[in-house]
Amino acid sequence: KKGKKIPGWILLFLIAALILTAFSMIRFPKVFQEYQIYREAKQRMENGETSTALGKLLEVVEQHPNSVPVITEFIDRSMEAGYYDAAAYVMDEYLAGKNLSDKGYAQMMEYYDFLERYYLTYDTVESLLSELEENTVNSSEEEMTVQIEACKKKLQQLLENPELDSSFIMYYLALFSEDRNDYYSWLKQCYELNPELFD
């Protein structure tokens, strides 16, 4: 007796299954490697490999732009390490429009508010420094001292603005301090508010 022929649709199904299996086996090492990068990012950063770890993690984000856990992991790690430009980039480029849990949304909004304040402060301080540079071109040493003191007073006044990041301002006040005690006092206050500025 002749055996029954396998129906064509079953044969096609088996071939497709074999192709998918083969594809999965080929792709598995890469997926596993990406998973390892994702899982080990925090540990590598604790070992002092912050830049390398975030660079590798960003590659995973780019490979999986719709993976909210990978995106938020990158943002979490970047914010913890003070890599604010990297965190802001990924928030704008990959997180916008994604669905988040209530807890995840609250955390991202906290980061967003911090970054808004940080960049507003950065622009404000940069404006003061540009003004100082313009006012001290071809100035005498005495005139330069007067302009620097005026800039320091403006920086101190910025501390009263609740919309600005005080730690960032204190960091620059330390840089402008000629007195060693003032220098260390500003740095100490800055560090207590935001240790990541020193990484």
DRENKEDO-367425 format. One line per 8 residues: number of its first residue (from 1); their letters; for each residue x, y, z of N, C-alpha, C, O. Coordinates in Angstrom, 3 decimals, padded with zeros to 6 digits. Atoms other than C-alpha are relative to their C-alpha. Layout:
<dolums>
NUM) A) X Y Z X Y Z X Y Z X Y Z ~ ... .
</dolums>
This chain:
<dolums>
1) KKGKKIPG) 000.824 -001.196 000.000 000.000 000.000 000.000 000.861 001.250 000.000 001.872 001.329 000.699 ~ -000.698 -001.272 -000.004 001.152 003.473 -000.773 -000.424 000.813 001.226 -001.597 000.851 001.597 ~ 000.308 -000.859 -001.143 001.417 005.795 002.212 -000.757 001.246 -000.455 -000.639 001.697 -001.594 ~ 000.743 -001.215 000.322 -000.842 008.778 002.346 000.956 001.175 -000.137 001.895 001.304 000.649 ~ -000.816 -001.192 000.196 000.707 011.993 001.036 -000.323 001.042 001.077 -001.472 001.232 001.476 ~ 000.209 -001.078 -000.977 001.210 014.755 003.524 -000.644 001.172 -000.714 -000.145 001.630 -001.742 ~ 000.656 -001.157 000.629 -001.193 017.567 002.722 000.965 001.171 -000.166 001.829 001.417 000.676 ~ -000.893 -001.116 000.313 000.495 020.551 001.156 000.068 001.059 001.086 001.138 001.594 001.374 .
9) WILLFLIA) 000.022 -001.059 -001.004 -000.614 022.975 003.855 000.800 -000.369 001.240 001.398 000.491 001.887 ~ -000.793 000.457 -001.153 000.980 020.812 006.581 001.485 000.113 -000.317 002.284 000.524 000.525 ~ -001.382 -000.070 000.436 004.203 020.624 004.601 000.522 001.443 000.064 001.639 001.697 000.516 ~ -000.377 -001.413 -000.041 004.266 024.412 004.245 000.168 000.484 001.437 001.075 001.256 001.750 ~ -000.055 -000.380 -001.416 003.584 024.800 007.969 001.302 -000.493 000.631 001.948 000.240 001.380 ~ -001.232 000.579 -000.559 006.502 022.488 008.857 001.236 000.748 -000.495 002.162 001.019 000.270 ~ -001.148 -000.734 000.566 008.883 024.300 006.497 000.129 001.374 000.661 001.225 001.814 001.007 ~ -000.013 -001.321 -000.637 007.863 027.670 007.963 000.500 -000.090 001.431 001.255 000.767 001.892 .
17) ALILTAFS) -000.426 000.194 -001.387 008.354 026.322 011.492 001.503 -000.230 000.077 002.173 000.285 000.973 ~ -001.439 000.263 000.027 011.823 025.050 010.593 000.795 001.276 -000.270 001.841 001.513 000.335 ~ -000.677 -001.257 000.318 012.775 028.405 009.078 000.012 000.924 001.215 001.033 001.538 001.526 ~ 000.084 -000.850 -001.191 011.546 030.275 012.179 000.930 -000.493 001.101 001.576 000.300 001.786 ~ -000.888 000.584 -001.016 013.423 027.881 014.456 001.452 000.319 -000.306 002.221 000.698 000.577 ~ -001.376 -000.278 000.413 016.617 028.316 012.454 000.332 001.476 000.216 001.425 001.811 000.673 ~ -000.199 -001.444 -000.166 016.206 032.111 012.507 000.179 000.345 001.474 001.029 001.158 001.835 ~ -000.086 -000.250 -001.449 015.650 032.070 016.282 001.342 -000.452 000.547 001.935 000.219 001.391 .
25) MIRFPKVF) -001.279 000.531 -000.474 018.750 029.938 016.815 001.153 000.915 -000.412 002.111 001.101 000.337 ~ -001.037 -000.903 000.476 020.830 032.335 014.702 -000.025 001.295 000.802 001.026 001.834 001.146 ~ 000.164 -001.290 -000.674 019.447 035.421 016.476 000.204 -000.085 001.512 000.517 000.921 002.149 ~ -000.032 000.155 -001.457 019.510 033.992 020.023 001.260 000.576 000.650 001.145 001.288 001.647 ~ -001.197 -000.542 -000.662 023.172 034.827 020.806 -000.031 001.521 000.111 000.366 002.075 001.136 ~ 000.050 -001.460 -000.037 022.620 038.492 019.899 -001.011 000.479 001.033 -000.730 001.403 001.797 ~ 001.037 -000.377 -000.964 019.389 038.720 021.922 000.499 -000.228 001.421 000.276 000.601 002.304 ~ -000.523 000.324 -001.325 021.079 037.054 024.886 001.054 001.015 000.423 001.103 001.429 001.581 .
33) QEYQIYRE) -001.031 -000.998 -000.289 024.014 039.466 024.640 -000.626 001.337 000.374 -000.167 002.008 001.299 ~ 000.693 -001.254 -000.295 021.639 042.446 024.582 -000.646 -000.066 001.381 -000.640 000.918 002.121 ~ 000.626 000.170 -001.312 019.809 041.045 027.620 001.062 000.133 001.103 000.814 000.736 002.147 ~ -001.085 -000.105 -000.974 023.132 040.715 029.449 000.407 001.458 000.217 000.622 001.886 001.351 ~ -000.353 -001.420 -000.093 023.996 044.355 028.658 -001.037 000.726 000.857 -000.698 001.530 001.725 ~ 001.107 -000.628 -000.734 020.590 045.407 029.984 000.083 -000.329 001.492 -000.063 000.551 002.340 ~ -000.016 000.441 -001.393 020.926 043.354 033.180 001.251 000.459 000.757 001.198 000.682 001.967 ~ -001.268 -000.277 -000.668 024.558 044.228 033.899 000.375 001.480 000.023 001.417 001.845 000.567 .
41) AKQRMENG) -000.337 -001.427 000.103 024.426 047.992 033.232 000.295 000.622 001.369 001.302 001.311 001.535 ~ -000.178 -000.604 -001.324 024.033 048.979 036.890 001.297 -000.458 000.651 002.025 000.349 001.229 ~ -001.210 000.544 -000.610 026.831 046.669 038.057 001.255 000.587 -000.640 002.215 000.921 000.054 ~ -001.165 -000.550 000.698 029.235 047.928 035.402 000.220 001.458 000.385 001.358 001.911 000.505 ~ -000.124 -001.399 -000.400 028.493 051.510 036.377 000.547 000.114 001.413 001.328 001.018 001.708 ~ -000.523 -000.001 -001.369 029.159 050.718 040.028 001.486 -000.328 000.015 002.200 000.045 000.946 ~ -001.414 000.352 000.120 032.528 049.333 038.880 000.811 001.104 -000.685 002.000 000.938 -000.955 ~ -000.709 -001.120 000.604 033.387 052.684 037.314 000.000 000.027 -001.508 000.715 000.826 -002.112 .
49) ETSTALGK) 000.045 000.059 001.469 032.546 051.786 033.708 -001.247 000.719 -000.524 -001.929 000.217 -001.418 ~ 001.243 -000.704 000.310 029.771 054.366 033.426 -000.171 000.307 -001.485 -001.195 -000.029 -002.079 ~ 000.103 -000.399 001.404 030.492 055.704 029.947 -000.171 -001.202 -000.916 -001.001 -001.182 -001.825 ~ 000.093 001.218 000.822 031.012 052.240 028.446 -001.349 -000.677 000.176 -001.973 -001.090 -000.801 ~ 001.270 000.670 -000.282 027.942 050.779 030.151 -001.165 000.728 -000.659 -002.041 000.096 -001.250 ~ 001.088 -000.772 000.606 025.676 053.604 028.985 000.075 -000.041 -001.516 -000.955 -000.052 -002.190 ~ -000.157 000.097 001.450 027.120 053.444 025.477 -000.572 -001.310 -000.531 -001.258 -001.327 -001.553 ~ 000.520 001.312 000.399 026.313 049.726 025.246 -001.517 -000.058 000.176 -002.234 -000.627 -000.648 .
57) LLEVVEQH) 001.436 000.009 -000.270 022.894 050.257 026.778 -000.748 000.836 -001.041 -001.864 000.491 -001.429 ~ 000.618 -000.815 001.040 022.132 052.989 024.252 -000.134 -000.786 -001.301 -001.116 -000.631 -002.027 ~ 000.076 000.852 001.189 022.909 050.510 021.471 -001.205 -000.940 000.081 -001.875 -001.192 -000.920 ~ 001.158 000.885 -000.193 020.281 048.173 022.940 -001.292 000.789 -000.183 -002.247 000.292 -000.781 ~ 001.175 -000.863 000.189 017.781 051.062 023.084 -000.256 000.205 -001.494 -001.396 000.129 -001.952 ~ 000.138 -000.234 001.440 018.450 051.760 019.400 -000.456 -001.256 -000.736 -001.154 -001.171 -001.746 ~ 000.426 001.265 000.604 017.964 048.073 018.570 -001.445 -000.332 000.350 -002.134 -001.011 -000.411 ~ 001.361 000.298 -000.475 014.697 047.927 020.561 -000.700 001.307 000.400 -000.982 001.524 001.578 .
65) PNSVPVIT) 000.546 -001.330 -000.304 013.174 051.424 020.296 -001.406 -000.001 000.584 -001.881 001.033 001.054 ~ 001.355 000.072 -000.566 009.738 050.195 021.420 -000.040 -000.687 001.363 -001.112 -000.888 001.933 ~ -000.066 000.686 -001.294 010.932 048.464 024.592 000.060 001.020 001.132 001.111 001.605 001.395 ~ 000.059 -000.981 -001.092 009.816 050.672 027.473 000.953 -000.357 001.143 001.612 000.543 001.665 ~ -000.945 000.320 -001.090 011.821 048.716 030.127 001.446 000.366 -000.334 002.178 000.859 000.524 ~ -001.369 -000.325 000.396 015.047 049.164 028.148 000.199 001.514 -000.027 001.227 002.017 000.427 ~ -000.086 -001.460 000.082 014.354 052.856 027.510 000.059 000.626 001.391 000.899 001.486 001.655 ~ 000.027 -000.584 -001.350 013.490 053.631 031.137 001.229 -000.406 000.809 001.687 000.350 001.666 .
73) EFIDRSME) -001.238 000.416 -000.673 016.494 051.606 032.346 001.139 000.944 -000.379 001.919 001.370 000.472 ~ -001.052 -000.922 000.450 018.765 053.787 030.233 -000.167 001.365 000.656 000.809 001.952 001.123 ~ 000.249 -001.314 -000.593 017.129 056.972 031.519 000.318 -000.016 001.493 000.944 000.913 002.005 ~ -000.293 000.126 -001.435 017.309 055.776 035.150 001.504 000.062 000.250 001.980 000.836 001.080 ~ -001.454 000.080 -000.200 021.004 054.927 034.866 000.681 001.325 -000.355 001.598 001.757 000.344 ~ -000.599 -001.268 000.428 021.845 058.160 033.009 -000.236 001.094 001.031 000.669 001.868 001.343 ~ 000.315 -001.013 -001.000 020.069 060.327 035.569 000.790 -000.238 001.284 001.292 000.710 001.888 ~ -000.749 000.327 -001.217 021.719 058.515 038.483 001.467 000.395 -000.136 002.102 000.800 000.838 .
81) AGYYDAAA) -001.414 -000.284 000.219 025.138 059.073 036.905 000.269 001.450 -000.378 001.423 001.849 -000.529 ~ -000.189 -001.397 000.380 024.532 062.714 035.994 000.235 000.208 -001.481 000.710 001.269 -001.885 ~ -000.109 -000.133 001.460 024.553 062.062 032.234 -001.321 000.561 -000.534 -002.095 -000.129 -001.197 ~ 001.299 -000.607 000.277 021.712 064.489 031.733 -000.287 000.174 -001.489 -001.430 000.027 -001.923 ~ 000.206 -000.156 001.443 022.241 065.127 028.024 -000.468 -001.316 -000.619 -001.355 -001.334 -001.473 ~ 000.372 001.319 000.530 022.011 061.398 027.317 -001.430 -000.353 000.396 -002.194 -000.866 -000.423 ~ 001.355 000.295 -000.472 018.863 061.022 029.435 -001.030 000.828 -000.760 -002.074 000.314 -001.163 ~ 000.932 -000.888 000.711 017.197 064.022 027.769 -000.177 -000.449 -001.449 -001.284 -000.414 -001.986 .
89) YVMDEYLA) 000.057 000.457 001.390 018.056 062.697 024.306 -000.917 -001.207 -000.144 -001.769 -001.240 -001.032 ~ 000.802 001.224 000.093 016.509 059.273 024.941 -001.460 000.270 000.364 -002.364 -000.330 -000.219 ~ 001.379 -000.363 -000.333 013.433 060.801 026.595 -000.706 000.608 -001.210 -001.847 000.258 -001.511 ~ 000.604 -000.673 001.155 012.803 062.989 023.545 -000.135 -000.934 -001.202 -001.146 -000.926 -001.904 ~ -000.068 000.805 001.217 013.781 060.443 020.906 -000.779 -001.306 000.082 -001.364 -001.741 -000.910 ~ 000.559 001.349 -000.097 012.428 057.154 022.268 -001.174 -000.155 000.968 -002.000 -001.050 000.789 ~ 001.048 000.192 -001.006 010.119 057.656 025.257 -001.314 000.684 -000.369 -002.386 000.234 000.034 ~ 001.213 -000.765 000.346 007.676 060.181 023.783 -001.041 -000.893 -000.661 -000.746 -001.619 -001.611 .
97) GKNLSDKG) 001.104 000.763 000.579 004.311 058.591 023.061 -000.153 -001.411 000.523 -001.085 -002.115 000.136 ~ 000.076 001.362 -000.535 004.991 055.386 025.002 -000.954 -000.047 001.195 -001.097 000.931 001.929 ~ 000.878 000.205 -001.158 002.506 053.976 027.539 000.834 -000.415 001.207 001.663 -001.321 001.120 ~ -000.739 000.286 -001.227 003.852 053.944 031.092 -000.966 -000.309 001.132 -002.115 000.132 001.120 ~ 000.790 000.211 -001.210 002.573 052.662 034.412 -000.070 001.315 000.756 000.690 002.239 000.465 ~ 000.114 -001.226 -000.794 001.481 055.297 036.931 001.319 000.322 000.703 001.745 001.476 000.759 ~ -001.273 -000.189 -000.705 004.710 054.760 038.876 001.087 000.446 -000.974 001.867 001.352 -000.681 ~ -000.997 -000.351 001.002 006.831 054.901 035.730 -000.194 001.408 -000.522 000.772 002.139 -000.739 .
105) YAQMMEYY) 000.313 -001.344 000.485 005.065 058.032 034.521 000.433 001.053 001.027 001.004 002.083 000.669 ~ -000.374 -000.946 -001.062 005.594 059.761 037.883 001.513 000.180 000.048 002.006 001.293 000.226 ~ -001.458 -000.068 -000.037 009.300 058.905 037.809 000.550 000.799 -001.179 001.436 001.637 -001.009 ~ -000.459 -000.716 001.190 009.780 060.156 034.245 -000.332 001.489 000.076 000.449 002.322 -000.385 ~ 000.363 -001.403 -000.153 007.941 063.386 035.049 000.929 000.697 001.000 001.259 001.873 000.844 ~ -000.952 -000.548 -000.977 010.233 063.894 038.043 001.325 000.312 -000.700 001.930 001.359 -000.472 ~ -001.218 -000.236 000.780 013.216 063.512 035.707 -000.176 001.197 -000.928 000.705 002.048 -001.051 ~ 000.269 -001.073 000.959 011.612 065.826 033.173 000.062 001.368 000.690 000.671 002.304 000.171 .
113) DFLERYYL) 000.000 -001.261 -000.745 011.047 068.561 035.768 001.420 000.390 000.404 001.803 001.558 000.330 ~ -001.394 -000.267 -000.391 014.636 068.214 036.993 000.798 000.520 -001.195 001.532 001.501 -001.084 ~ -000.753 -000.393 001.190 016.032 068.451 033.455 -000.392 001.386 -000.484 000.458 002.153 -000.936 ~ 000.451 -001.342 000.379 013.906 071.501 032.684 000.688 001.048 000.858 001.167 002.064 000.353 ~ -000.633 -000.938 -000.933 015.272 073.231 035.781 001.513 000.068 -000.245 002.116 001.140 -000.203 ~ -001.449 000.083 000.234 018.817 072.069 035.050 000.400 000.811 -001.233 001.332 001.614 -001.178 ~ -000.363 -000.698 001.235 018.872 073.364 031.468 -000.334 001.491 000.050 000.360 002.307 -000.556 ~ 000.313 -001.421 -000.191 017.174 076.623 032.423 001.130 000.675 000.781 001.541 001.790 000.458 .
121) TYDTVESL) -001.099 -000.530 -000.802 019.899 077.138 035.037 001.274 000.104 -000.832 001.998 001.097 -000.766 ~ -001.188 000.023 000.854 022.619 076.177 032.570 -000.001 001.203 -000.944 001.006 001.899 -001.071 ~ 000.102 -001.125 000.937 021.384 078.744 030.031 000.160 001.343 000.711 000.788 002.262 000.186 ~ -000.082 -001.247 -000.771 021.051 081.436 032.717 001.440 000.295 000.411 001.911 001.425 000.279 ~ -001.395 -000.170 -000.422 024.579 080.883 034.046 000.890 000.284 -001.204 001.776 001.136 -001.134 ~ -000.790 -000.231 001.216 026.033 080.700 030.540 -000.158 001.435 -000.490 000.794 002.049 -000.971 ~ 000.256 -001.385 000.398 024.397 084.045 029.783 000.815 000.967 000.856 001.384 001.930 000.342 ~ -000.797 -000.847 -000.900 026.062 085.597 032.846 001.489 -000.069 -000.343 002.181 000.949 -000.331 .
129) LSELEENT) -001.415 000.172 000.324 029.449 084.161 031.876 000.351 000.675 -001.320 001.432 001.245 -001.468 ~ -000.221 -000.687 001.282 029.101 085.454 028.316 000.049 001.511 000.200 000.857 002.211 -000.409 ~ 000.032 -001.425 -000.318 028.236 088.871 029.701 001.309 000.426 000.670 001.856 001.488 000.372 ~ -001.262 -000.282 -000.686 031.297 088.737 031.964 001.151 000.053 -001.006 002.005 000.937 -000.949 ~ -001.069 000.041 001.004 033.520 087.794 029.042 -000.006 001.266 -000.870 001.042 001.842 -001.163 ~ 000.119 -001.213 000.826 032.200 090.685 026.947 000.464 001.247 000.757 001.097 002.138 000.193 ~ -000.318 -001.187 -000.806 032.647 093.156 029.809 001.466 000.076 000.411 001.934 001.118 000.870 ~ -001.405 -000.003 -000.449 036.238 092.132 030.503 000.995 -000.036 -001.156 002.201 -000.154 -000.941 .
137) VNSSEEEM) -000.907 -000.047 001.154 037.633 092.244 026.969 000.822 001.291 000.075 000.278 002.390 000.184 ~ -000.927 -001.151 -000.055 040.702 094.521 027.037 -000.141 000.824 001.284 000.178 002.013 001.304 ~ 000.149 -000.722 -001.274 039.931 095.421 030.670 001.289 -000.065 000.809 002.109 -000.970 000.648 ~ -001.143 000.021 -000.922 042.511 096.311 033.263 -000.303 -001.033 001.088 -001.432 -001.503 001.221 ~ 000.181 000.981 -001.071 043.049 093.961 036.187 -001.021 000.489 001.024 -001.826 -000.288 001.538 ~ 000.936 -000.580 -000.963 041.137 096.317 038.459 -001.437 -000.065 -000.514 -002.350 -000.426 000.228 ~ 001.333 000.059 000.603 038.172 096.540 036.076 -000.512 -001.435 -000.052 -001.696 -001.693 000.168 ~ 000.378 001.406 000.065 038.187 092.774 035.666 -000.464 -000.502 001.359 -001.430 -001.261 001.447 .
145) TVQIEACK) 000.377 000.388 -001.363 038.032 092.306 039.448 -001.400 000.501 000.336 -002.193 -000.215 000.948 ~ 001.325 -000.587 -000.249 035.009 094.615 039.633 -001.076 -000.801 -000.725 -002.131 -001.086 -000.158 ~ 000.968 000.752 000.796 033.233 092.699 036.857 -000.226 -001.416 000.566 -001.349 -001.920 000.573 ~ 000.114 001.347 -000.587 033.961 089.320 038.472 -000.843 000.046 001.270 -001.689 -000.819 001.496 ~ 000.784 -000.142 -001.232 032.574 090.526 041.802 -001.476 000.240 -000.318 -002.360 -000.271 000.371 ~ 001.392 -000.252 000.414 029.452 091.796 040.025 -000.659 -001.293 -000.475 -001.832 -001.541 -000.195 ~ 000.526 001.283 000.482 029.028 088.405 038.353 -000.301 -000.935 001.168 -001.316 -001.632 001.165 ~ 000.217 000.838 -001.188 029.397 086.618 041.711 -001.283 000.405 000.733 -002.040 -000.448 001.197 .
153) KKLQQLLE) 001.222 -000.475 -000.661 026.658 088.812 043.202 -001.245 -000.439 -000.767 -002.254 -000.812 -000.168 ~ 001.132 000.436 000.822 024.363 087.984 040.284 -000.245 -001.502 000.167 -001.389 -001.955 000.199 ~ 000.137 001.441 -000.230 025.061 084.285 040.787 -000.675 -000.275 001.340 -001.557 -001.128 001.437 ~ 000.603 000.182 -001.317 024.200 084.552 044.471 -001.482 000.370 000.001 -002.287 -000.258 000.689 ~ 001.413 -000.398 000.109 020.958 086.335 043.593 -000.832 -001.094 -000.682 -002.022 -001.248 -000.405 ~ 000.709 001.082 000.697 020.055 083.415 041.333 -000.438 -001.103 000.970 -001.395 -001.829 000.699 ~ 000.354 001.021 -000.992 019.962 081.169 044.419 -001.396 000.224 000.573 -002.012 -000.700 001.105 ~ 001.330 -000.319 -000.524 016.745 082.940 045.405 -001.117 -000.389 -000.960 -002.295 -000.329 -000.607 .
161) NPELDSSF) 000.994 000.384 001.014 015.005 081.769 042.220 -000.321 -001.487 000.140 000.541 -002.320 -000.141 ~ 000.342 001.422 -000.209 013.118 078.499 042.998 -000.085 -000.815 -001.296 -000.116 -002.045 -001.256 ~ 000.083 000.709 001.277 012.913 077.657 039.286 001.367 -000.471 -000.495 001.464 -001.198 -001.484 ~ -001.349 000.359 000.420 016.688 077.253 039.074 000.609 -001.068 000.908 000.176 -001.258 002.045 ~ -000.693 001.065 -000.722 018.993 074.433 040.184 001.112 000.606 000.861 002.146 001.033 000.347 ~ -000.954 -000.643 -000.915 020.835 075.711 043.257 001.370 -000.674 -000.010 002.391 000.004 000.108 ~ -001.285 000.708 -000.036 023.524 073.010 043.146 000.903 000.443 -001.149 002.111 000.601 -000.971 ~ -000.756 -000.440 001.178 024.605 074.088 039.669 000.589 001.394 000.247 001.745 001.657 -000.086 .
169) IMYYLALF) -000.452 -001.372 -000.284 024.843 077.731 040.781 001.116 -000.021 001.051 002.105 000.702 000.930 ~ -001.015 000.095 -001.044 026.804 076.775 043.910 001.331 -000.504 -000.555 002.398 -000.085 -000.107 ~ -001.213 000.516 000.629 029.275 074.868 041.764 000.792 001.145 -000.630 002.012 001.214 -000.486 ~ -000.679 -001.135 000.630 030.051 078.040 039.809 000.448 001.036 001.022 001.476 001.687 000.835 ~ -000.436 -000.910 -001.063 030.180 080.143 042.961 001.300 -000.488 000.626 002.153 000.312 001.010 ~ -001.249 000.570 -000.508 032.873 077.764 044.194 001.148 000.325 -000.947 002.240 000.679 -000.503 ~ -001.053 -000.279 000.978 034.833 078.251 040.975 000.446 001.459 000.033 001.599 001.771 -000.263 ~ -000.308 -001.428 -000.058 034.666 082.025 041.428 000.616 000.415 001.336 001.085 001.544 001.480 .
177) SEDRNDYY) -000.478 -000.357 -001.341 035.759 081.894 045.076 001.518 -000.003 000.066 002.166 -000.985 -000.295 ~ -001.444 -000.096 -000.192 039.279 083.100 045.802 000.387 -000.490 001.392 001.491 -000.993 001.602 ~ -000.244 000.465 -001.365 038.992 082.298 049.497 -000.223 -001.508 000.083 -001.264 -002.012 -000.338 ~ 000.070 001.455 -000.040 039.678 078.620 050.164 -001.192 -000.505 000.820 -001.828 -001.493 000.453 ~ 001.129 000.412 -000.831 037.061 078.377 052.915 -001.323 000.154 -000.749 -002.196 -000.711 -000.679 ~ 001.209 -000.210 000.807 034.398 079.864 050.639 -000.108 -001.064 -001.087 -001.179 -001.604 -001.365 ~ -000.045 001.006 001.079 035.481 077.519 047.874 -000.528 -001.344 000.489 -001.404 -001.941 -000.137 ~ 000.419 001.302 -000.520 035.074 074.402 050.006 -001.428 000.040 000.556 -002.139 -000.963 000.504 .
185) SWLKQCYE) 001.361 -000.134 -000.520 031.872 075.711 051.606 -001.035 -000.153 -001.125 -002.021 -000.876 -000.984 ~ 000.928 000.107 001.133 030.158 076.159 048.210 -000.012 -001.416 -000.565 -001.072 -001.951 -000.890 ~ -000.062 001.365 000.535 031.393 072.774 046.993 -000.728 -000.990 000.906 -001.415 -001.894 000.430 ~ 000.662 000.886 -000.958 030.161 071.079 050.168 -001.521 000.102 -000.129 -002.224 -000.909 -000.145 ~ 001.450 -000.195 000.149 026.695 072.616 049.799 -000.497 -000.573 -001.333 -001.567 -001.176 -001.409 ~ 000.346 000.530 001.329 026.649 071.717 046.105 -000.074 -001.521 000.030 -001.016 -002.117 -000.492 ~ -000.050 001.468 -000.059 027.634 068.100 046.815 -001.176 -000.566 000.791 -001.745 -001.593 000.424 ~ 001.124 000.468 -000.820 024.981 067.735 049.498 -001.315 000.032 -000.776 -002.189 -000.808 -000.560 .
193) LNPELFD) 001.209 -000.097 000.806 022.319 068.836 047.014 000.008 -000.949 -001.190 -001.013 -001.548 -001.526 ~ -000.059 000.814 001.216 023.555 066.943 043.971 001.408 -000.583 -000.202 002.232 000.018 -000.892 ~ -001.326 000.623 000.128 026.566 064.572 044.239 000.388 -000.332 -001.435 001.576 -000.420 -001.749 ~ -000.282 000.425 001.366 026.239 063.627 040.554 000.752 001.069 -000.804 001.364 000.749 -001.823 ~ -000.741 -001.045 000.707 027.696 066.979 039.478 001.497 -000.235 000.076 002.256 000.338 -000.706 ~ -001.425 000.215 -000.194 031.053 065.687 040.684 000.502 -001.263 -000.682 001.689 -001.574 -000.580 ~ -000.426 001.223 000.692 031.113 062.457 038.614 000.670 000.339 -001.325 001.095 -000.560 -002.050 .
</dolums>
